């Protein structure tokens, strides 16, 4: 935090209200742990609050060898904290990677947000509705915003169309990479030969939503997570899935045809898929999609 650095080393909350301030052309270098925030760095503990409002501006704020071009905030989510952005412009800010560091760097061109504990989305204490993001850049991920915390999916579903998480970000016109999140979930693992057979697998915590006895399931695939295509590149016809339910060593198979989308990461237009399979194992709670 070359301009503002807020450290809470005591046991009492800190309330910070930043109104109508401009942070322009600020550059700084991250520390050995990848911390950053060339304009604002904050460790929010004991129910501390940070409110940024009344036409604040962050313009060309750059963090070299760190995270969070303009703002880096580390929050104790179990406390009664508040982080709110209202009517604030974050434009052309940059987070640069440190290629010689073992710590993750180059995340969150505008804002890097992390913390400990579980966030309760119903509290609405994390409110970025007034964030206006334009032309920011991160060398690794999160061109404007990168968030690393639990309960990300629930936070993104709070309010109308994810308003608490994305500010003026548009699902239709904004770059997908502007906002990226790390919910500490298992990645999708793809194995096999693309010319013969591939298996994509991922773990889930709860499979109770899958009503395989009464509903049909299938796959839509996307390269950009905006346009999802199925059979023959069509957006209204999912490729059918063969569902295998493995429960208490009893295996059942059913052929389904239409469903909600599952991202596999390869456009269905690029090559013909002959067969797809999901293997559901309630014991291990793992889903697998096979391409044969």
ABEGO torsion letter per residue (X at the ends): XAABBBBBABABBBBBBBBGBBBBGBBBBBBAAGBBGAABBBBBBGGBBBBBBGGBBBBGBBBBGBBGAABBBBBBAABBBBBBBBGBBBBGBBBBBBAABABBBGBGAABBBBEBEBBBAAAGABBAAABBBBGBBBAABGAABBBBBBGAAAAAABEBGGAAAAEABBAAABBAAABBBBAGBBBBBBBEBAAABBBBBBBBABAAABBAAABBBBBBBBAAGABBBBBGGBAABBBBBBBBBBBGGBBBBBBBABBBBBBAGBBAAABBBABBBBBBBAAAGBBBBBBX
